[in-house]
Amino acid sequence: MRAVILPELGPAIEKAVVSFWFFKEGDQVKENEDLVELTTDKAAFNIPSPCNGILVEIFFREGDTVQVGEVLANIQELPEDK
């Protein structure tokens, strides 16, 4: 299981708001595909999938505030296509 974590965003930025999920729980995702859009006071940005897999659990919904370091979602890894 791989966790999707809100990374460090820069000096004095400690949180972001979930704007939009590109996938829903149960969807298959590919490494580097955009998973979620977040916004801060200064910018909007996307977090990509860290691996190929199934998006099994989303912990924050659109409109929720997330602190840096919190887990946004979990992905069940799938083996790479050969």
MOPAC internal coordinates of N, CA, C and O (Angstrom, degrees):
PM7 1SCF
backbone

  N    0.0000 0     0.00 0     0.00 0    0    0    0
  C    1.4529 1     0.00 0     0.00 0    1    0    0
  C    1.5206 1   108.34 1     0.00 0    2    1    0
  O    1.2310 1   120.65 1   -47.42 1    3    2    1
  N    1.3214 1   116.37 1   132.58 1    3    2    1
  C    1.4704 1   121.11 1   178.03 1    5    3    2
  C    1.5180 1   109.45 1  -112.78 1    6    5    3
  O    1.2310 1   120.81 1   -45.74 1    7    6    5
  N    1.3104 1   116.06 1   134.26 1    7    6    5
  C    1.4577 1   122.20 1   178.07 1    9    7    6
  C    1.5279 1   109.40 1   -91.00 1   10    9    7
  O    1.2310 1   121.05 1   -40.06 1   11   10    9
  N    1.3203 1   115.60 1   139.94 1   11   10    9
  C    1.4571 1   122.31 1   172.40 1   13   11   10
  C    1.5296 1   105.55 1  -100.33 1   14   13   11
  O    1.2310 1   120.68 1   -66.58 1   15   14   13
  N    1.3239 1   116.31 1   113.42 1   15   14   13
  C    1.4634 1   122.34 1  -171.38 1   17   15   14
  C    1.5264 1   109.64 1  -113.28 1   18   17   15
  O    1.2310 1   120.98 1   -39.07 1   19   18   17
  N    1.3375 1   115.72 1   140.93 1   19   18   17
  C    1.4630 1   119.63 1   173.97 1   21   19   18
  C    1.5236 1   107.96 1   -70.19 1   22   21   19
  O    1.2310 1   120.20 1   -64.89 1   23   22   21
  N    1.3415 1   117.23 1   115.11 1   23   22   21
  C    1.4668 1   119.99 1  -176.49 1   25   23   22
  C    1.5280 1   112.01 1   -78.40 1   26   25   23
  O    1.2310 1   121.51 1    -7.65 1   27   26   25
  N    1.3288 1   114.72 1   172.35 1   27   26   25
  C    1.4716 1   120.75 1   172.31 1   29   27   26
  C    1.5239 1   107.53 1   -56.88 1   30   29   27
  O    1.2310 1   120.88 1   -42.99 1   31   30   29
  N    1.3310 1   115.92 1   137.01 1   31   30   29
  C    1.4613 1   120.24 1  -175.06 1   33   31   30
  C    1.5214 1   113.49 1  -111.16 1   34   33   31
  O    1.2310 1   120.52 1   170.90 1   35   34   33
  N    1.3005 1   116.61 1    -9.10 1   35   34   33
  C    1.4511 1   120.07 1  -179.89 1   37   35   34
  C    1.5153 1   110.08 1   132.42 1   38   37   35
  O    1.2310 1   120.85 1    -7.45 1   39   38   37
  N    1.3289 1   115.98 1   172.55 1   39   38   37
  C    1.4596 1   120.35 1  -178.06 1   41   39   38
  C    1.5338 1   111.20 1   -59.28 1   42   41   39
  O    1.2310 1   120.77 1   -46.44 1   43   42   41
  N    1.3142 1   116.13 1   133.56 1   43   42   41
  C    1.4690 1   124.08 1   174.55 1   45   43   42
  C    1.5297 1   114.12 1    67.08 1   46   45   43
  O    1.2310 1   119.47 1  -170.53 1   47   46   45
  N    1.3441 1   118.62 1     9.47 1   47   46   45
  C    1.4650 1   120.48 1   175.43 1   49   47   46
  C    1.5208 1   107.21 1  -106.34 1   50   49   47
  O    1.2310 1   120.84 1   -67.65 1   51   50   49
  N    1.3153 1   116.00 1   112.35 1   51   50   49
  C    1.4633 1   120.59 1  -173.83 1   53   51   50
  C    1.5156 1   113.85 1  -112.31 1   54   53   51
  O    1.2310 1   120.35 1   171.81 1   55   54   53
  N    1.3592 1   116.93 1    -8.19 1   55   54   53
  C    1.4657 1   118.63 1  -176.56 1   57   55   54
  C    1.5216 1   110.04 1  -153.48 1   58   57   55
  O    1.2310 1   121.51 1   -15.27 1   59   58   57
  N    1.3312 1   114.71 1   164.73 1   59   58   57
  C    1.4623 1   122.39 1   176.91 1   61   59   58
  C    1.5255 1   107.59 1  -146.72 1   62   61   59
  O    1.2310 1   120.99 1   -17.66 1   63   62   61
  N    1.3185 1   115.72 1   162.34 1   63   62   61
  C    1.4619 1   121.68 1   178.81 1   65   63   62
  C    1.5251 1   108.79 1  -110.58 1   66   65   63
  O    1.2310 1   120.62 1   -47.09 1   67   66   65
  N    1.3317 1   116.41 1   132.91 1   67   66   65
  C    1.4638 1   121.14 1   176.65 1   69   67   66
  C    1.5224 1   108.27 1   -69.00 1   70   69   67
  O    1.2310 1   120.71 1   -58.02 1   71   70   69
  N    1.3330 1   116.25 1   121.98 1   71   70   69
  C    1.4672 1   121.32 1   179.76 1   73   71   70
  C    1.5181 1   111.55 1   -95.30 1   74   73   71
  O    1.2310 1   120.95 1   135.09 1   75   74   73
  N    1.3505 1   115.79 1   -44.91 1   75   74   73
  C    1.4573 1   119.48 1  -171.08 1   77   75   74
  C    1.5240 1   110.70 1  -161.95 1   78   77   75
  O    1.2310 1   120.38 1   -46.84 1   79   78   77
  N    1.3195 1   116.89 1   133.16 1   79   78   77
  C    1.4633 1   122.27 1   171.38 1   81   79   78
  C    1.5240 1   107.78 1   -96.19 1   82   81   79
  O    1.2310 1   120.52 1   -50.39 1   83   82   81
  N    1.3248 1   116.60 1   129.61 1   83   82   81
  C    1.4639 1   121.59 1   178.91 1   85   83   82
  C    1.5312 1   111.63 1   -80.38 1   86   85   83
  O    1.2310 1   120.60 1   162.85 1   87   86   85
  N    1.3316 1   116.46 1   -17.15 1   87   86   85
  C    1.4648 1   122.51 1  -179.73 1   89   87   86
  C    1.5206 1   108.85 1  -133.48 1   90   89   87
  O    1.2310 1   120.93 1   -16.30 1   91   90   89
  N    1.3338 1   115.83 1   163.70 1   91   90   89
  C    1.4644 1   120.29 1   174.86 1   93   91   90
  C    1.5231 1   108.83 1  -116.33 1   94   93   91
  O    1.2310 1   120.69 1   -12.80 1   95   94   93
  N    1.3282 1   116.30 1   167.20 1   95   94   93
  C    1.4607 1   120.34 1   178.85 1   97   95   94
  C    1.5238 1   109.41 1   -56.20 1   98   97   95
  O    1.2310 1   121.15 1   -43.48 1   99   98   97
  N    1.3285 1   115.40 1   136.52 1   99   98   97
  C    1.4584 1   121.71 1  -179.37 1  101   99   98
  C    1.5171 1   113.82 1    95.52 1  102  101   99
  O    1.2310 1   120.03 1   167.23 1  103  102  101
  N    1.3377 1   117.55 1   -12.77 1  103  102  101
  C    1.4642 1   120.78 1   179.22 1  105  103  102
  C    1.5216 1   110.73 1   -77.18 1  106  105  103
  O    1.2310 1   121.36 1   -32.64 1  107  106  105
  N    1.3266 1   114.99 1   147.36 1  107  106  105
  C    1.4614 1   120.78 1   173.52 1  109  107  106
  C    1.5195 1   108.24 1   -85.08 1  110  109  107
  O    1.2310 1   120.70 1   -43.51 1  111  110  109
  N    1.3340 1   116.26 1   136.49 1  111  110  109
  C    1.4618 1   122.23 1   179.60 1  113  111  110
  C    1.5258 1   109.21 1  -125.54 1  114  113  111
  O    1.2310 1   121.45 1   -23.89 1  115  114  113
  N    1.3209 1   114.84 1   156.11 1  115  114  113
  C    1.4569 1   120.74 1   177.65 1  117  115  114
  C    1.5206 1   109.32 1  -112.56 1  118  117  115
  O    1.2310 1   121.45 1   -29.92 1  119  118  117
  N    1.3203 1   114.82 1   150.08 1  119  118  117
  C    1.4644 1   120.29 1   178.58 1  121  119  118
  C    1.5254 1   110.24 1   -53.12 1  122  121  119
  O    1.2310 1   120.76 1   -44.86 1  123  122  121
  N    1.3127 1   116.16 1   135.14 1  123  122  121
  C    1.4633 1   126.56 1   177.86 1  125  123  122
  C    1.5244 1   114.59 1    75.59 1  126  125  123
  O    1.2310 1   119.08 1   179.92 1  127  126  125
  N    1.3444 1   119.37 1    -0.08 1  127  126  125
  C    1.4615 1   120.41 1   171.72 1  129  127  126
  C    1.5254 1   108.17 1   -72.00 1  130  129  127
  O    1.2310 1   120.56 1   -37.32 1  131  130  129
  N    1.3293 1   116.53 1   142.68 1  131  130  129
  C    1.4628 1   119.74 1   177.01 1  133  131  130
  C    1.5189 1   109.72 1   -65.12 1  134  133  131
  O    1.2310 1   120.92 1   -51.67 1  135  134  133
  N    1.3377 1   115.84 1   128.33 1  135  134  133
  C    1.4685 1   122.13 1   179.07 1  137  135  134
  C    1.5124 1   112.37 1   -98.24 1  138  137  135
  O    1.2310 1   121.41 1   134.60 1  139  138  137
  N    1.3366 1   114.92 1   -45.40 1  139  138  137
  C    1.4622 1   119.56 1  -170.93 1  141  139  138
  C    1.5274 1   109.77 1  -147.93 1  142  141  139
  O    1.2310 1   121.35 1   -37.31 1  143  142  141
  N    1.3362 1   115.03 1   142.69 1  143  142  141
  C    1.4600 1   121.17 1   173.41 1  145  143  142
  C    1.5212 1   107.84 1  -102.78 1  146  145  143
  O    1.2310 1   120.94 1   -44.24 1  147  146  145
  N    1.3294 1   115.81 1   135.76 1  147  146  145
  C    1.4587 1   121.81 1   177.80 1  149  147  146
  C    1.5251 1   109.10 1  -128.22 1  150  149  147
  O    1.2310 1   121.14 1   -21.81 1  151  150  149
  N    1.3232 1   115.43 1   158.19 1  151  150  149
  C    1.4587 1   119.80 1   176.84 1  153  151  150
  C    1.5218 1   109.96 1  -130.38 1  154  153  151
  O    1.2310 1   121.61 1   -30.98 1  155  154  153
  N    1.3205 1   114.53 1   149.02 1  155  154  153
  C    1.4660 1   122.05 1   170.95 1  157  155  154
  C    1.5303 1   106.16 1  -120.19 1  158  157  155
  O    1.2310 1   120.55 1     5.11 1  159  158  157
  N    1.3236 1   116.55 1  -174.89 1  159  158  157
  C    1.4656 1   119.90 1   176.71 1  161  159  158
  C    1.5272 1   111.62 1   -63.15 1  162  161  159
  O    1.2310 1   120.76 1   157.38 1  163  162  161
  N    1.3290 1   116.15 1   -22.62 1  163  162  161
  C    1.4628 1   119.92 1  -172.51 1  165  163  162
  C    1.5214 1   115.26 1  -110.37 1  166  165  163
  O    1.2310 1   119.01 1   158.48 1  167  166  165
  N    1.3425 1   119.48 1   -21.52 1  167  166  165
  C    1.4649 1   119.55 1  -172.87 1  169  167  166
  C    1.5231 1   112.10 1  -161.37 1  170  169  167
  O    1.2310 1   121.91 1   -15.73 1  171  170  169
  N    1.3281 1   113.95 1   164.27 1  171  170  169
  C    1.4689 1   121.96 1   170.19 1  173  171  170
  C    1.5265 1   106.68 1  -112.68 1  174  173  171
  O    1.2310 1   120.39 1   -34.96 1  175  174  173
  N    1.3232 1   116.86 1   145.04 1  175  174  173
  C    1.4627 1   120.46 1  -179.32 1  177  175  174
  C    1.5226 1   109.09 1  -153.78 1  178  177  175
  O    1.2310 1   121.09 1   -18.26 1  179  178  177
  N    1.3336 1   115.53 1   161.74 1  179  178  177
  C    1.4655 1   121.91 1   179.02 1  181  179  178
  C    1.5189 1   109.78 1  -112.31 1  182  181  179
  O    1.2310 1   121.34 1   -31.63 1  183  182  181
  N    1.3251 1   115.03 1   148.37 1  183  182  181
  C    1.4614 1   121.18 1   172.70 1  185  183  182
  C    1.5257 1   106.86 1  -110.19 1  186  185  183
  O    1.2310 1   120.15 1   -54.10 1  187  186  185
  N    1.3489 1   117.31 1   125.90 1  187  186  185
  C    1.4599 1   120.79 1  -179.78 1  189  187  186
  C    1.5259 1   112.14 1   -86.17 1  190  189  187
  O    1.2310 1   121.52 1   -17.53 1  191  190  189
  N    1.3093 1   114.70 1   162.47 1  191  190  189
  C    1.4607 1   120.84 1   175.42 1  193  191  190
  C    1.5287 1   109.45 1   -67.92 1  194  193  191
  O    1.2310 1   119.77 1   -44.53 1  195  194  193
  N    1.3353 1   118.04 1   135.47 1  195  194  193
  C    1.4642 1   120.67 1   179.02 1  197  195  194
  C    1.5316 1   113.21 1   -79.97 1  198  197  195
  O    1.2310 1   120.42 1   171.75 1  199  198  197
  N    1.3591 1   116.81 1    -8.25 1  199  198  197
  C    1.4686 1   119.44 1  -175.58 1  201  199  198
  C    1.5332 1   109.88 1  -163.58 1  202  201  199
  O    1.2310 1   121.23 1    -9.26 1  203  202  201
  N    1.3289 1   115.26 1   170.74 1  203  202  201
  C    1.4658 1   121.38 1   169.23 1  205  203  202
  C    1.5164 1   107.67 1   -78.68 1  206  205  203
  O    1.2310 1   120.16 1   -42.02 1  207  206  205
  N    1.3343 1   117.30 1   137.98 1  207  206  205
  C    1.4563 1   118.23 1   178.68 1  209  207  206
  C    1.5088 1   113.61 1   170.23 1  210  209  207
  O    1.2310 1   121.73 1    15.03 1  211  210  209
  N    1.3244 1   114.30 1  -164.97 1  211  210  209
  C    1.4576 1   123.09 1   178.38 1  213  211  210
  C    1.5234 1   107.76 1  -110.92 1  214  213  211
  O    1.2310 1   120.85 1   -51.06 1  215  214  213
  N    1.3357 1   115.97 1   128.94 1  215  214  213
  C    1.4604 1   121.32 1   176.53 1  217  215  214
  C    1.5237 1   107.29 1   -75.31 1  218  217  215
  O    1.2310 1   120.68 1   -79.55 1  219  218  217
  N    1.3259 1   116.31 1   100.45 1  219  218  217
  C    1.4651 1   120.28 1  -170.94 1  221  219  218
  C    1.5176 1   113.88 1   -92.40 1  222  221  219
  O    1.2310 1   119.89 1   152.76 1  223  222  221
  N    1.3364 1   117.81 1   -27.24 1  223  222  221
  C    1.4598 1   118.41 1  -177.02 1  225  223  222
  C    1.5233 1   110.27 1  -152.57 1  226  225  223
  O    1.2310 1   120.95 1   -50.32 1  227  226  225
  N    1.3334 1   115.79 1   129.68 1  227  226  225
  C    1.4590 1   122.78 1   175.58 1  229  227  226
  C    1.5254 1   106.87 1  -111.30 1  230  229  227
  O    1.2310 1   120.49 1   -53.52 1  231  230  229
  N    1.3285 1   116.66 1   126.48 1  231  230  229
  C    1.4621 1   121.21 1  -175.74 1  233  231  230
  C    1.5274 1   114.20 1   -95.28 1  234  233  231
  O    1.2310 1   120.33 1   158.38 1  235  234  233
  N    1.3309 1   116.97 1   -21.62 1  235  234  233
  C    1.4650 1   120.96 1  -178.93 1  237  235  234
  C    1.5198 1   108.85 1  -127.15 1  238  237  235
  O    1.2310 1   120.41 1   -43.36 1  239  238  237
  N    1.2977 1   116.82 1   136.64 1  239  238  237
  C    1.4701 1   123.08 1  -179.14 1  241  239  238
  C    1.5226 1   110.14 1   -99.51 1  242  241  239
  O    1.2310 1   120.97 1   -10.99 1  243  242  241
  N    1.3196 1   115.74 1   169.01 1  243  242  241
  C    1.4597 1   121.08 1   178.05 1  245  243  242
  C    1.5270 1   109.41 1   -57.31 1  246  245  243
  O    1.2310 1   121.32 1   -48.87 1  247  246  245
  N    1.3265 1   115.09 1   131.13 1  247  246  245
  C    1.4617 1   121.39 1  -177.97 1  249  247  246
  C    1.5155 1   113.91 1    97.27 1  250  249  247
  O    1.2310 1   120.30 1   164.47 1  251  250  249
  N    1.3407 1   117.03 1   -15.53 1  251  250  249
  C    1.4672 1   120.89 1   179.57 1  253  251  250
  C    1.5313 1   111.14 1   -75.76 1  254  253  251
  O    1.2310 1   120.90 1   -32.01 1  255  254  253
  N    1.3221 1   115.88 1   147.99 1  255  254  253
  C    1.4556 1   122.39 1   175.18 1  257  255  254
  C    1.5250 1   109.00 1   -95.90 1  258  257  255
  O    1.2310 1   121.14 1   -46.20 1  259  258  257
  N    1.3254 1   115.43 1   133.80 1  259  258  257
  C    1.4666 1   122.83 1  -177.18 1  261  259  258
  C    1.5231 1   108.59 1  -121.04 1  262  261  259
  O    1.2310 1   120.50 1   -44.15 1  263  262  261
  N    1.3197 1   116.66 1   135.85 1  263  262  261
  C    1.4598 1   122.11 1   176.45 1  265  263  262
  C    1.5329 1   109.72 1   -87.97 1  266  265  263
  O    1.2310 1   120.54 1   -31.28 1  267  266  265
  N    1.3284 1   116.57 1   148.72 1  267  266  265
  C    1.4604 1   121.31 1   175.43 1  269  267  266
  C    1.5242 1   108.60 1   -53.74 1  270  269  267
  O    1.2310 1   120.49 1   -45.40 1  271  270  269
  N    1.3249 1   116.66 1   134.60 1  271  270  269
  C    1.4609 1   122.29 1   178.73 1  273  271  270
  C    1.5202 1   114.26 1    93.21 1  274  273  271
  O    1.2310 1   119.76 1   168.07 1  275  274  273
  N    1.3383 1   118.06 1   -11.93 1  275  274  273
  C    1.4658 1   120.08 1   179.19 1  277  275  274
  C    1.5265 1   110.75 1   -78.67 1  278  277  275
  O    1.2310 1   121.34 1   -27.92 1  279  278  277
  N    1.3305 1   115.04 1   152.08 1  279  278  277
  C    1.4653 1   121.66 1   179.25 1  281  279  278
  C    1.5304 1   108.90 1   -83.99 1  282  281  279
  O    1.2310 1   121.13 1   -58.01 1  283  282  281
  N    1.3289 1   115.45 1   121.99 1  283  282  281
  C    1.4612 1   121.93 1   178.73 1  285  283  282
  C    1.5289 1   111.48 1   -82.81 1  286  285  283
  O    1.2310 1   120.83 1   141.67 1  287  286  285
  N    1.3364 1   116.02 1   -38.33 1  287  286  285
  C    1.4628 1   120.67 1  -174.86 1  289  287  286
  C    1.5233 1   109.66 1  -162.86 1  290  289  287
  O    1.2310 1   121.29 1   -12.66 1  291  290  289
  N    1.3456 1   115.13 1   167.34 1  291  290  289
  C    1.4640 1   121.96 1   173.12 1  293  291  290
  C    1.5186 1   109.26 1  -120.95 1  294  293  291
  O    1.2310 1   121.41 1   -37.83 1  295  294  293
  N    1.3272 1   114.91 1   142.17 1  295  294  293
  C    1.4668 1   122.14 1   178.25 1  297  295  294
  C    1.5205 1   108.04 1  -122.72 1  298  297  295
  O    1.2310 1   121.11 1   -51.29 1  299  298  297
  N    1.3209 1   115.48 1   128.71 1  299  298  297
  C    1.4663 1   121.22 1   173.66 1  301  299  298
  C    1.5198 1   106.34 1   -83.26 1  302  301  299
  O    1.2310 1   120.78 1   -65.32 1  303  302  301
  N    1.3160 1   116.12 1   114.68 1  303  302  301
  C    1.4678 1   120.30 1  -175.98 1  305  303  302
  C    1.5170 1   111.51 1   -66.59 1  306  305  303
  O    1.2310 1   121.73 1   -36.30 1  307  306  305
  N    1.3492 1   114.29 1   143.70 1  307  306  305
  C    1.4572 1   122.14 1   172.83 1  309  307  306
  C    1.5154 1   107.96 1  -114.89 1  310  309  307
  O    1.2310 1   120.71 1   -28.70 1  311  310  309
  N    1.3311 1   116.24 1   151.30 1  311  310  309
  C    1.4747 1   117.68 1   177.17 1  313  311  310
  C    1.5171 1   110.11 1   -64.34 1  314  313  311
  O    1.2310 1   120.81 1   -31.18 1  315  314  313
  N    1.3208 1   116.06 1   148.82 1  315  314  313
  C    1.4611 1   120.32 1   178.76 1  317  315  314
  C    1.5132 1   110.39 1   -65.92 1  318  317  315
  O    1.2310 1   120.71 1   -33.97 1  319  318  317
  N    1.3462 1   116.24 1   146.03 1  319  318  317
  C    1.4663 1   121.19 1   176.68 1  321  319  318
  C    1.5155 1   109.33 1   -65.01 1  322  321  319
  O    1.2310 1   121.08 1   -40.87 1  323  322  321
  N    1.3112 1   115.54 1   139.13 1  323  322  321
  C    1.4628 1   119.17 1  -179.73 1  325  323  322
  C    1.4987 1   110.58 1  -109.46 1  326  325  323
  O    1.2310 1   120.10 1   180.00 1  327  326  325

